[in-house]
Amino acid sequence: MYNKNKTMEGLQKEEIVKKCTEMLENMSRDVTVPRNIRKRMNKLKDNLLNGDEPLAERATSAIYELEEMANNQNVTSHTRTLVWNLMSQLETVSVE
């Protein structure tokens, strides 16, 4: 029973990351987001999906990167709110 729950937890984390990468993809297409931020979002999405590190480490790295984006004064309040939502979702993944 323990292993089954552990596997389900891993699958849930993968689903969360998948949803986060979809959100990053949508935000990177938004022309109201500064170009340099859109590029960073694309790179972040690729790192989340294809990184060599364990999922929790990739999520933690993404949180730090998103925090920098959220603090950028050129980011609109709407985008900043979306970034904060992404950070909240990824925090559930980064905890093992």
Residue pairs with C-beta under 8 A, 6 or more apart in sequence:
10 55
13 55
13 59
13 92
13 93
14 55
16 89
16 90
16 92
16 93
17 48
17 49
17 55
17 58
17 59
17 90
17 93
19 89
20 48
20 62
20 86
20 89
20 90
21 45
21 48
21 49
23 82
23 85
23 86
24 41
24 42
24 44
24 45
24 48
24 86
25 45
27 33
27 38
27 41
27 79
27 82
27 83
28 38
28 39
28 41
28 42
28 45
29 38
30 38
30 79
32 76
32 78
32 79
33 41
33 75
33 76
33 79
34 72
34 74
34 75
37 69
37 72
37 74
37 75
37 79
40 65
40 69
41 69
44 62
44 65
44 66
47 58
47 61
47 62
48 58
48 59
48 62
51 57
51 58
51 61
53 61
55 93
56 93
56 94
56 95
56 96
57 94
59 90
59 91
59 93
59 94
60 90
60 94
62 86
62 90
63 87
63 90
63 91
63 94
66 83
66 86
66 87
66 90
67 87
69 75
69 83
70 80
70 83
70 84
70 87
75 83
